Amino acid sequence: MEPLERGTPIPDPLTPYLEVNRSQPRHECWVTGHMVAGLDGTAAIHGRVGALSTEPDQDLFRRMRQIADVVMVGAQTIRNEGYAPMHLDESAREQRRMRGQSEMPPVAIVSRSLDLDWSSQVFTGAPEHARTIVITCAKADPQRLADAEKVATIIIAGVDRVEPAEALQALAGLGYRVVLCEGGPRWLGELVAADRLDELCLSISPMMGGDPLPVSIAPPGAGIAQFSLKSTMVADDTLFLRYEAKPPDGNGS
Ligand SMILES: NC(=O)c1ccc[n+]([C@@H]2O[C@H](COP(=O)([O-])OP(=O)(O)OC[C@H]3O[C@@H](n4cnc5c(N)ncnc54)[C@H](OP(=O)(O)O)[C@@H]3O)[C@@H](O)[C@H]2O)c1
């Protein structure tokens, strides 16, 4: 065991996250999960994440969107949190242009039910070049699908449910190769179970007592996924941990 000691402050906490090489994914896309948990592992307080996220975490969370070709979110998070299209400041947009990325990543929402408010900001406020994407399955309700098509780009990835691998293949086919998944726990658990989570940026917030909702919920039959700790940062009382998936031979460091 070794202590993780506080060191010299880094000028910009985003820098180590921007420097990660995400160009060699294990599968079709590089998938980064970005989540915050309380000390007891809770992923929400009264159904929302806001109160759980400290100021440095909120700042990093917003700015991390800069790495993404697309920001992927489960439908329940959209319903609870009321998402809007991504907004990046001019310097972030400039850095994206220099990396050959589009100015703004679109939001991609995963839903079987398509029980979504098509008049909400996340659909109506998205610019044409970053139109919101809805990822659903072939057995989705045809009327809701027709409504969705009016305001979003549709990806069908699976028959009864969205299959993570099919969803990511479709995103890669559209040129989205770095996927930032902002949860929620159910969709993140699906990605983990399908061995599609390459990286997890997990903030540990100095709070306890939130909802009985872990950061990732494994679907039935899912195996155990192993990760290697790649970096740590601390701001006040919030820990920022970055993990990468361990290759199957266990040689992840
Ligand atoms: N701590 C954090 O960092 C963090 C991050 C995000 C969210 N949250 C919190 O997490 C809570 C919501 O999380 P959650 O786990 O309930 O929801 P979620 O993962 O955001 O969304 C679950 C929904 O996604 C769709 N979905 C998931 N897997 C699917 C599959 N294989 N095929 C088709 N659709 C699929 C379904 O949508 P339909 O029901 O539409 O079919 C499902 O109900 C909220 O309280 C939110 O505040 C916390």
Ligand as a Chemical Component Dictionary entry (heavy atoms), coordinates in Angstrom:
data_LIG
# 
_chem_comp.id                   LIG 
_chem_comp.type                 NON-POLYMER 
_chem_comp.pdbx_formal_charge   0 
_chem_comp.three_letter_code    LIG 
# 
loop_
_chem_comp_atom.comp_id 
_chem_comp_atom.atom_id 
_chem_comp_atom.alt_atom_id 
_chem_comp_atom.type_symbol 
_chem_comp_atom.charge 
_chem_comp_atom.model_Cartn_x 
_chem_comp_atom.model_Cartn_y 
_chem_comp_atom.model_Cartn_z 
_chem_comp_atom.pdbx_ordinal 
LIG N1  N1  N 0  -24.298 9.880  -10.162 1  
LIG C1  C1  C 0  -24.244 10.122 -11.448 2  
LIG O1  O1  O 0  -23.173 10.422 -11.978 3  
LIG C2  C2  C 0  -25.490 10.011 -12.270 4  
LIG C3  C3  C 0  -25.405 10.094 -13.666 5  
LIG C4  C4  C 0  -26.581 9.980  -14.405 6  
LIG C5  C5  C 0  -27.775 9.764  -13.773 7  
LIG N2  N2  N 1  -27.820 9.695  -12.419 8  
LIG C6  C6  C 0  -29.101 9.455  -11.725 9  
LIG O2  O2  O 0  -29.537 8.179  -12.094 10 
LIG C7  C7  C 0  -30.963 8.124  -12.062 11 
LIG C8  C8  C 0  -31.470 7.491  -13.336 12 
LIG O3  O3  O 0  -30.740 6.322  -13.547 13 
LIG P1  P1  P 0  -31.376 4.983  -14.092 14 
LIG O4  O4  O 0  -30.343 3.954  -13.945 15 
LIG O5  O5  O -1 -32.708 4.779  -13.487 16 
LIG O6  O6  O 0  -31.634 5.364  -15.585 17 
LIG P2  P2  P 0  -30.793 5.491  -16.941 18 
LIG O7  O7  O 0  -29.711 4.491  -17.027 19 
LIG O8  O8  O 0  -30.479 6.926  -17.167 20 
LIG O9  O9  O 0  -31.967 5.136  -17.939 21 
LIG C9  C9  C 0  -32.595 3.880  -17.885 22 
LIG C10 C10 C 0  -33.448 3.812  -19.110 23 
LIG O10 O10 O 0  -32.607 3.746  -20.259 24 
LIG C11 C11 C 0  -33.212 2.905  -21.203 25 
LIG N3  N3  N 0  -32.406 1.699  -21.326 26 
LIG C12 C12 C 0  -31.412 1.259  -20.512 27 
LIG N4  N4  N 0  -30.916 0.118  -21.006 28 
LIG C13 C13 C 0  -31.609 -0.154 -22.134 29 
LIG C14 C14 C 0  -31.545 -1.178 -23.106 30 
LIG N5  N5  N 0  -30.651 -2.185 -23.058 31 
LIG N6  N6  N 0  -32.410 -1.144 -24.127 32 
LIG C15 C15 C 0  -33.324 -0.142 -24.252 33 
LIG N7  N7  N 0  -33.418 0.871  -23.372 34 
LIG C16 C16 C 0  -32.561 0.856  -22.333 35 
LIG C17 C17 C 0  -34.587 2.574  -20.678 36 
LIG O11 O11 O 0  -35.398 3.651  -21.127 37 
LIG P3  P3  P 0  -36.980 3.550  -21.339 38 
LIG O12 O12 O 0  -37.532 3.427  -19.954 39 
LIG O13 O13 O 0  -37.333 4.849  -21.982 40 
LIG O14 O14 O 0  -37.228 2.366  -22.187 41 
LIG C18 C18 C 0  -34.358 2.618  -19.184 42 
LIG O15 O15 O 0  -35.531 2.789  -18.437 43 
LIG C19 C19 C 0  -31.430 9.534  -11.881 44 
LIG O16 O16 O 0  -31.801 9.701  -10.536 45 
LIG C20 C20 C 0  -30.205 10.384 -12.165 46 
LIG O17 O17 O 0  -30.202 11.547 -11.423 47 
LIG C21 C21 C 0  -26.706 9.796  -11.666 48 
# 
loop_
_chem_comp_bond.comp_id 
_chem_comp_bond.atom_id_1 
_chem_comp_bond.atom_id_2 
_chem_comp_bond.value_order 
_chem_comp_bond.pdbx_ordinal 
LIG N1  C1  SING 1  
LIG C1  O1  DOUB 2  
LIG C1  C2  SING 3  
LIG C2  C3  SING 4  
LIG C2  C21 DOUB 5  
LIG C3  C4  DOUB 6  
LIG C4  C5  SING 7  
LIG C5  N2  DOUB 8  
LIG N2  C6  SING 9  
LIG N2  C21 SING 10 
LIG C6  O2  SING 11 
LIG C6  C20 SING 12 
LIG O2  C7  SING 13 
LIG C7  C8  SING 14 
LIG C7  C19 SING 15 
LIG C8  O3  SING 16 
LIG O3  P1  SING 17 
LIG P1  O4  DOUB 18 
LIG P1  O5  SING 19 
LIG P1  O6  SING 20 
LIG O6  P2  SING 21 
LIG P2  O7  DOUB 22 
LIG P2  O8  SING 23 
LIG P2  O9  SING 24 
LIG O9  C9  SING 25 
LIG C9  C10 SING 26 
LIG C10 O10 SING 27 
LIG C10 C18 SING 28 
LIG O10 C11 SING 29 
LIG C11 N3  SING 30 
LIG C11 C17 SING 31 
LIG N3  C12 SING 32 
LIG N3  C16 SING 33 
LIG C12 N4  DOUB 34 
LIG N4  C13 SING 35 
LIG C13 C14 SING 36 
LIG C13 C16 DOUB 37 
LIG C14 N5  SING 38 
LIG C14 N6  DOUB 39 
LIG N6  C15 SING 40 
LIG C15 N7  DOUB 41 
LIG N7  C16 SING 42 
LIG C17 O11 SING 43 
LIG C17 C18 SING 44 
LIG O11 P3  SING 45 
LIG P3  O12 DOUB 46 
LIG P3  O13 SING 47 
LIG P3  O14 SING 48 
LIG C18 O15 SING 49 
LIG C19 O16 SING 50 
LIG C19 C20 SING 51 
LIG C20 O17 SING 52 
# 
